[in-house]
């Protein structure tokens, strides 16, 4: 690894995340316009980057059809004003789409093929619900390769509760409440807003501007969470309150080689150390980040005790709890999701990976005592993804 080109995270942005559906703020907004807006905001924030120097654009989406199809990376590049010489492509790894866009572009930079790249993702779950238009091969059920509800994410989360009786509904509800509280505190402290790109929106009331995430519920209480319905089974444990919702949103980030960043005078927010993806039983897809993290740590020559900050995608509270429990980390460890997570903010599938990175990058700037952090997430159909990052602000003498 000594001769590998250094891969750095220069900057990342996202749109505010909206609630999916007719009442959501993006109901009348095209999916491709969301990611184009994020890319334009990213480019405006980084005027030192000549558009013609971008080597590639990778944009992820889980449901690639209609206004969320047509080789998104290329079409978004053209629509965002990049020169026609800049290529692009679309990518899909369900929930880890943007994360995979980052690792794919990072790999190209690390290999020495690229100097600068844009990676991101979009998901308009109002216009394109997960699973819409797909036709699963009948062999999956006929040969019992997966259970008949393996594509129902809430059912897979219920199975984690089944396997680990200590992961109670009360424990999940408490974690969910804390996520809401942390997001509210992060908004009050202006930790989230600096990386949001406002989006013009249209509704029956006229034109407006989306400047904040639509999903957070700061008024949430444990009592309120306890009384919510369990839609995936009678007397279950997964509710709308301890899971991420259905959301619309987009994200984009700029990656560079260390050499290109220095040449152009770009600020480096994070350095990529290693990444890994791993497969698990689709029926318990939430366990995926455990083997992917073990693999990424092994590749980096690190252990879990070297990680000073964690950004874990809260698809379900029990999914994060299973990760923390495996590695011996408390549910309320201050290193974990300092600004809250997807339970409050939302999870527009293929865009969430870069949200995690944005939040970790900002935390790195505030924690010079931390050298390494990681972003990790579970992935539908039984996978996990992890990226380990190094803090360029690290100072051994910082306390």
Secondary structure as GFF3:
##gff-version 3
##sequence-region A 1 399
A	DSSP	beta_strand	7	15	.	.	.	ID=ss1
A	DSSP	beta_strand	18	19	.	.	.	ID=ss2
A	DSSP	alpha_helix	31	45	.	.	.	ID=ss3
A	DSSP	three_ten_helix	51	53	.	.	.	ID=ss4
A	DSSP	beta_strand	56	60	.	.	.	ID=ss5
A	DSSP	three_ten_helix	66	68	.	.	.	ID=ss6
A	DSSP	alpha_helix	72	79	.	.	.	ID=ss7
A	DSSP	beta_strand	88	91	.	.	.	ID=ss8
A	DSSP	three_ten_helix	94	96	.	.	.	ID=ss9
A	DSSP	alpha_helix	97	111	.	.	.	ID=ss10
A	DSSP	beta_strand	116	124	.	.	.	ID=ss11
A	DSSP	alpha_helix	139	142	.	.	.	ID=ss12
A	DSSP	alpha_helix	153	163	.	.	.	ID=ss13
A	DSSP	alpha_helix	169	188	.	.	.	ID=ss14
A	DSSP	three_ten_helix	193	195	.	.	.	ID=ss15
A	DSSP	beta_strand	196	197	.	.	.	ID=ss16
A	DSSP	beta_strand	199	203	.	.	.	ID=ss17
A	DSSP	beta_strand	206	210	.	.	.	ID=ss18
A	DSSP	alpha_helix	222	226	.	.	.	ID=ss19
A	DSSP	beta_strand	247	257	.	.	.	ID=ss20
A	DSSP	alpha_helix	258	264	.	.	.	ID=ss21
A	DSSP	beta_strand	270	279	.	.	.	ID=ss22
A	DSSP	three_ten_helix	282	287	.	.	.	ID=ss23
A	DSSP	alpha_helix	288	300	.	.	.	ID=ss24
A	DSSP	three_ten_helix	304	306	.	.	.	ID=ss25
A	DSSP	beta_strand	307	312	.	.	.	ID=ss26
A	DSSP	alpha_helix	317	326	.	.	.	ID=ss27
A	DSSP	alpha_helix	342	345	.	.	.	ID=ss28
A	DSSP	three_ten_helix	349	351	.	.	.	ID=ss29
A	DSSP	alpha_helix	352	366	.	.	.	ID=ss30
A	DSSP	beta_strand	372	379	.	.	.	ID=ss31
A	DSSP	beta_strand	383	390	.	.	.	ID=ss32
###
